[in-house]
Amino acid sequence: MPKNRASFQEIIERVHTVPSLPEVVTEVCRLVNEPNTNARDINAIMVKDAAMASKILRMVNNVYYGLKDPVHDLEAATRILGFKTIRSIALSISVINAFQQQNAMFNMKAFWTHSAVSAVLCRLIAAKAKVCDPELAFTIGLLKDIGKLILVENAPDETRAIVAVAREYRMSFPKASREVIDTDDADVGAWLTERWQLEPAMIATVRHQYDLASAPDNQIGKMVSMCLFAEYLCALKKIRVSGNCDEPQLDPVVWSHLGLDKNSLVEVLTVINDEVDHARQLLQLVS
């Protein structure tokens, strides 16, 4: 274990090239939050990137979205599915394509499978517990672990040590991270989502995702609880990221924040296999 523990600032200073979102995706994220936006506005932005528009239409017409008839233009897709669904699709494509680096110590396929499953589970939990807009929940689930990839790319020695400590002592990645460096992937992920100018609630949820008690208000607490519940379900199904080696546990406070009972756990578990299939479809379509 390194004697001189790298701080958050030291890790960030090593990031010479910040992964960026395509300009059209950044603009769509901005438009979605403006009250007077319409489908024509979204379409006018997205057609500027033909490759992105093509991938979005391919995803929209997949059976996952349940459309009776195929759509052939983004304006129609936006009217049918809504602005926020189009945003979550565009973000999914952009982020997954931005982080494709392969690393012997970190299983990228496992990472993206976990992230995709987390995304669909967060959407499901948000809808069931009325936590937040399900599409916002989907994006949070997809992005909440993104700080790990910044660490893999820019702090490889420390990340290797984190994974080794987690395996030896059966720890979670964030707990092992705090043993090796003076930060964790939640801090780094929040920094990145802030650089991307995503929604404040999304940034705060990523930042506090491992520490429910630190959530600044009740709404963020609910969204953090959603993430903790999704992570617990992934762990039960052994859909995990390199360096998460702890036993699955769920803080009882999560139940009160979400307003769920034990029957809800059974209900979610009965559909989780379908959600895993949906996540794999998402990854195949994005690729």
C-alpha positions in Angstrom: 0.0 0.0 0.0 1.5 3.4 -1.0 3.0 5.4 1.9 2.1 8.8 0.3 -1.7 8.6 -0.3 -2.8 10.5 -3.4 -5.4 13.2 -2.7 -8.5 14.0 -4.8 -6.7 17.1 -6.2 -3.6 15.1 -7.1 -5.7 12.5 -8.9 -7.6 15.2 -10.8 -4.4 17.0 -11.8 -3.3 13.8 -13.6 -6.3 14.0 -15.9 -4.8 15.7 -19.0 -7.7 15.0 -21.3 -11.1 15.2 -19.8 -13.5 12.9 -21.7 -16.1 15.1 -23.3 -19.7 14.7 -24.4 -20.5 15.4 -28.0 -21.7 19.0 -28.5 -25.1 17.8 -29.7 -25.6 15.7 -26.5 -24.6 18.7 -24.3 -27.1 20.8 -26.2 -29.9 18.2 -25.9 -29.2 18.0 -22.1 -29.6 21.8 -21.9 -32.8 21.9 -24.0 -34.5 19.1 -22.0 -34.5 21.4 -19.0 -36.0 24.4 -20.8 -39.8 24.7 -20.5 -40.4 25.8 -24.1 -38.5 23.1 -25.8 -40.4 21.0 -28.4 -39.6 17.9 -30.4 -38.6 20.0 -33.4 -35.9 21.7 -31.4 -34.4 18.4 -30.3 -34.5 17.1 -33.8 -32.8 20.2 -35.2 -29.9 19.6 -32.8 -29.6 15.8 -33.2 -29.6 15.8 -37.1 -26.2 17.6 -36.9 -24.6 14.3 -35.9 -25.8 11.7 -38.4 -24.0 8.8 -36.6 -25.6 9.7 -33.3 -29.0 10.2 -34.9 -28.7 6.8 -36.6 -27.8 5.0 -33.3 -30.7 6.7 -31.4 -33.2 5.5 -34.1 -31.8 2.0 -33.9 -32.3 2.0 -30.2 -35.7 3.6 -30.3 -36.9 0.9 -32.8 -35.7 -1.9 -30.6 -38.3 -4.1 -28.9 -37.1 -2.8 -25.6 -39.1 0.5 -26.1 -42.2 -1.4 -27.1 -43.2 0.7 -30.1 -46.0 -0.8 -32.2 -44.7 0.6 -35.4 -41.1 1.6 -36.3 -40.3 5.3 -36.5 -38.0 6.8 -39.1 -37.1 10.2 -37.8 -36.0 11.6 -34.5 -38.8 14.2 -34.3 -41.4 11.4 -34.3 -39.3 9.4 -31.8 -39.1 12.4 -29.5 -42.8 13.0 -29.6 -43.6 9.3 -28.8 -40.9 8.6 -26.1 -40.4 12.1 -24.6 -37.4 14.4 -24.3 -35.9 12.7 -21.3 -35.9 9.3 -22.8 -34.1 10.7 -25.9 -31.6 12.4 -23.6 -30.9 9.2 -21.6 -30.4 7.3 -24.9 -28.0 9.9 -26.3 -26.1 10.1 -23.0 -25.8 6.3 -22.9 -24.4 6.1 -26.4 -21.9 9.0 -25.8 -20.6 7.8 -22.4 -20.2 4.2 -23.4 -18.4 5.1 -26.6 -16.1 7.6 -24.7 -14.8 4.9 -22.3 -13.7 1.9 -24.3 -10.1 1.6 -23.0 -9.1 -2.0 -22.2 -7.1 -2.8 -19.1 -5.8 -6.1 -17.8 -6.6 -5.3 -14.2 -10.1 -4.0 -14.8 -12.8 -5.9 -16.7 -14.5 -3.3 -18.9 -17.2 -5.7 -20.1 -18.2 -6.4 -16.5 -18.1 -2.7 -15.8 -20.5 -1.8 -18.6 -22.8 -4.7 -17.9 -23.0 -3.6 -14.3 -23.6 0.0 -15.3 -26.3 -0.9 -17.8 -28.1 -3.2 -15.3 -27.8 -0.4 -12.6 -29.4 2.0 -15.0 -32.5 -0.1 -15.8 -32.8 -1.1 -12.1 -32.7 2.6 -11.0 -35.4 3.4 -13.6 -37.5 0.5 -12.2 -37.0 1.5 -8.5 -37.6 5.2 -9.2 -40.9 4.4 -10.9 -42.0 2.0 -8.1 -41.0 4.2 -5.2 -41.7 7.6 -7.0 -38.2 8.7 -6.3 -37.6 10.9 -9.3 -38.2 10.9 -13.1 -37.4 7.4 -14.2 -35.2 8.6 -17.1 -33.2 10.8 -14.7 -32.8 7.6 -12.5 -31.7 5.6 -15.6 -28.9 8.2 -16.3 -27.8 8.2 -12.7 -27.6 4.4 -12.6 -25.5 4.5 -15.8 -23.1 7.2 -14.6 -22.7 6.6 -10.9 -19.6 4.4 -11.3 -17.9 6.5 -14.0 -15.3 7.8 -11.5 -13.8 4.3 -11.5 -12.8 4.6 -15.1 -11.1 7.9 -14.5 -9.1 6.2 -11.8 -8.3 3.3 -14.1 -7.0 5.6 -16.8 -5.2 8.2 -14.6 -4.2 6.4 -11.4 -3.4 2.8 -12.6 -1.0 1.9 -9.8 -3.4 3.1 -7.2 -6.3 1.4 -8.8 -4.4 -1.9 -9.0 -3.7 -1.5 -5.2 -7.4 -0.7 -4.6 -8.5 -3.9 -6.3 -5.8 -6.0 -4.5 -6.9 -4.6 -1.1 -10.6 -5.2 -1.9 -9.9 -8.8 -2.9 -7.6 -9.6 0.1 -9.9 -8.0 2.7 -13.3 -8.7 1.0 -14.0 -4.9 0.8 -16.1 -2.8 -1.5 -14.2 -0.7 -4.1 -14.9 2.6 -2.3 -13.9 1.3 1.1 -10.7 -0.1 -0.3 -10.1 3.1 -2.2 -10.2 5.1 1.1 -7.5 2.7 2.4 -5.2 3.4 -0.6 -5.9 7.0 -1.5 -7.6 10.0 0.2 -10.6 9.9 -2.1 -12.8 7.5 -4.0 -14.6 7.1 -7.3 -17.7 8.9 -6.0 -15.7 12.1 -5.6 -14.1 11.7 -9.0 -17.4 10.8 -10.7 -19.1 13.9 -9.2 -16.2 16.0 -10.5 -16.7 14.6 -14.0 -20.5 15.0 -14.1 -20.0 18.5 -12.9 -17.5 19.2 -15.8 -20.2 17.8 -18.1 -22.7 20.3 -16.6 -25.3 17.7 -15.8 -28.2 18.3 -13.5 -27.2 19.3 -9.9 -29.3 16.5 -8.4 -27.5 14.0 -10.6 -24.1 15.3 -9.5 -25.1 15.3 -5.8 -26.4 11.7 -6.0 -23.1 10.5 -7.6 -21.1 12.3 -4.9 -23.0 10.9 -2.0 -23.9 7.5 -3.4 -22.0 5.5 -0.8 -23.0 7.6 2.3 -26.7 8.0 2.8 -26.1 10.0 6.0 -24.2 12.7 4.1 -27.0 13.4 1.6 -27.8 17.1 1.8 -31.6 16.8 1.7 -34.4 14.2 1.7 -34.7 14.2 -2.1 -31.0 13.4 -2.7 -31.3 10.8 0.2 -34.0 9.1 -1.8 -31.9 9.0 -4.9 -28.9 7.8 -3.0 -31.1 5.1 -1.5 -32.2 4.1 -5.0 -28.5 3.7 -6.0 -27.8 1.6 -2.9 -30.8 -0.6 -3.5 -29.8 -1.1 -7.2 -26.2 -1.9 -6.1 -27.5 -4.4 -3.5 -29.6 -6.2 -6.2 -26.6 -6.3 -8.6 -24.5 -7.8 -5.8 -27.1 -10.5 -5.1 -27.0 -11.4 -8.8 -23.2 -11.2 -8.9 -23.2 -8.5 -11.5 -20.3 -6.6 -10.1 -17.4 -4.3 -11.0 -13.7 -5.3 -10.4 -12.8 -4.4 -6.8 -16.3 -4.9 -5.3 -15.6 -7.9 -3.1 -17.8 -7.3 -0.1 -20.8 -9.3 1.0 -24.1 -7.8 -0.2 -25.7 -5.7 2.6 -28.5 -3.2 2.6 -28.9 -0.5 5.2 -32.4 -0.7 6.7 -32.7 3.1 6.4 -32.9 2.6 2.6 -36.3 1.0 3.0 -37.7 4.0 4.9 -36.3 6.5 2.3 -37.8 4.6 -0.5 -41.0 3.7 1.3 -40.8 0.1 0.2 -41.5 -3.1 2.1 -39.9 -6.5 1.8 -42.5 -7.6 -0.7 -41.1 -4.9 -3.0 -37.8 -6.7 -2.9 -39.4 -9.9 -4.0 -41.3 -8.1 -6.8 -38.1 -6.5 -8.1 -36.2 -9.8 -7.9 -38.8 -11.5 -10.0 -38.1 -9.1 -12.9 -34.4 -8.6 -12.5 -33.5 -11.3 -15.1 -35.6 -9.4 -17.6 -33.8 -6.2 -16.7 -30.4 -7.9 -17.2 -31.6 -8.9 -20.7 -32.6 -5.3 -21.3 -29.2 -4.1 -20.2 -27.4 -6.4 -22.5 -29.6 -5.3 -25.4 -28.7 -1.7 -24.6 -24.9 -2.5 -24.7 -25.3 -4.4 -28.0 -27.2 -1.6 -29.6 -24.7 1.1 -28.4 -21.8 -0.9 -29.7 
